[in-house]
Amino acid sequence: MSSPAFLSVDGRRTRVRTAGDPADPPVPMLHGIGRSLEDWAPGTRVSREVIG
């Protein structure tokens, strides 16, 4: 899994993580307020197993 990175979205510093083959379609995963990027770690592993 890649390390988190930061990018600017409408002037707001946003932490993102990318994984997988860049040629495949993206699957954006958003969390609610009070949660974190790490909440998606288990789902990311499962998604890669299911999707391919």
C-alpha positions as CSV (number, residue, x, y, z in Angstrom):
1,M,0.0,0.0,0.0
2,S,1.3,3.5,-0.8
3,S,2.1,6.1,1.7
4,P,-0.4,8.9,2.3
5,A,0.2,12.2,0.4
6,F,-1.3,15.6,0.5
7,L,-3.0,17.6,-2.3
8,S,-5.0,20.8,-2.5
9,V,-8.8,20.5,-3.1
10,D,-10.5,23.8,-3.4
11,G,-7.7,25.3,-1.3
12,R,-8.0,22.7,1.4
13,R,-5.1,20.5,2.3
14,T,-6.4,16.9,1.8
15,R,-4.7,13.7,2.6
16,V,-5.0,10.9,0.0
17,R,-3.7,7.4,-0.6
18,T,-3.5,5.8,-4.1
19,A,-3.0,2.1,-4.7
20,G,-3.3,-0.3,-7.6
21,D,-2.8,-0.1,-11.3
22,P,-3.1,3.5,-12.6
23,A,-4.6,2.1,-15.8
24,D,-7.6,0.7,-13.9
25,P,-10.6,3.0,-13.1
26,P,-10.4,4.8,-9.8
27,V,-12.5,3.9,-6.8
28,P,-12.9,7.0,-4.5
29,M,-13.5,6.1,-0.9
30,L,-14.6,9.0,1.4
31,H,-15.1,8.9,5.1
32,G,-17.2,11.1,7.4
33,I,-16.2,13.8,9.8
34,G,-14.3,12.4,12.8
35,R,-12.8,9.5,11.0
36,S,-9.5,9.0,9.2
37,L,-7.7,7.6,6.1
38,E,-6.7,4.6,8.1
39,D,-10.3,3.5,8.5
40,W,-10.1,2.4,4.8
41,A,-7.1,0.1,5.2
42,P,-9.1,-3.2,5.6
43,G,-11.5,-2.2,2.8
44,T,-8.6,-1.4,0.5
45,R,-7.1,-4.9,0.9
46,V,-10.5,-6.6,0.4
47,S,-11.3,-4.4,-2.7
48,R,-8.0,-5.4,-4.3
49,E,-8.8,-9.1,-3.7
50,V,-12.4,-8.8,-5.1
51,I,-11.7,-6.5,-8.0
52,G,-8.6,-8.1,-9.1
